[in-house]
Amino acid sequence: MNKIVIIFGLLFCGLNVTAQDDNIADIRKDFITKELQLTPSEAEAFFPVYNEYIQKKKERRKSLRSELRGSEKSVDKIIDIEQDLIDLQREYLEKFRKILPEKKVVQLLEAEKKFKTMMVQRLRD
């Protein structure tokens, strides 16, 4: 019986984290749409590519955190992952430039900073 309770508890926690990630993604989408003043057609073309970028960035950062926590920290490996994050940003900024006007791509960089600041503030409150 205890095993069943534990399994359901773990499943519920997993579902809660997924729902929380989806909620953050929705908040991010609304925030960026407003900040960049995206038209419906721009948003339709932009967000699938942007979501892909966010997912890849999340994977790289997870790898970086794992490397930083490792018992045998490798400076070279950390630098490689940091460089990979920069390369990823460069790659996706080029993709965004094919979808959005240059001005909105620049605004995206600022909007991401604002969003991060807003989310940190919400966590503090």
C-alpha positions, 0 to 999 in steps of 0.5 A: 500500500505504501508503494502505491501512495509513493508512486501516486505522490511521485506522479502527482509531483511530476504532473505538477512540475509539467503544469508549472512549466506549461504555465510559465511558457504561457506567461512567457508567450503572452509577455513576449507577444505584448513586448514585441507587439507581435501580429497574429501571423508573426506570433504563429511563425515565431513561437514554434521556433522560439519554443524550440530555442527555449527547449534547447537552451534549457537542455544546455543549461541543465548540462552546465549545472550538472557539470558544475555539480560534478565531482571532477569539474572540468573548466574546458567542459564548462567553457565548451557548454557556455560557448555552445549556449552562445552559438545556440543564441546566435543560430536562433537569432538568425532564424528569428531575423527571417521571421521578424523585423530586425527591430523586434529581434533586438526587442526580444533580447530585452524582453527576455531580460525583463521576463526573467526579472519579472519571474524572479520578482514573483518568486520573491513575493 
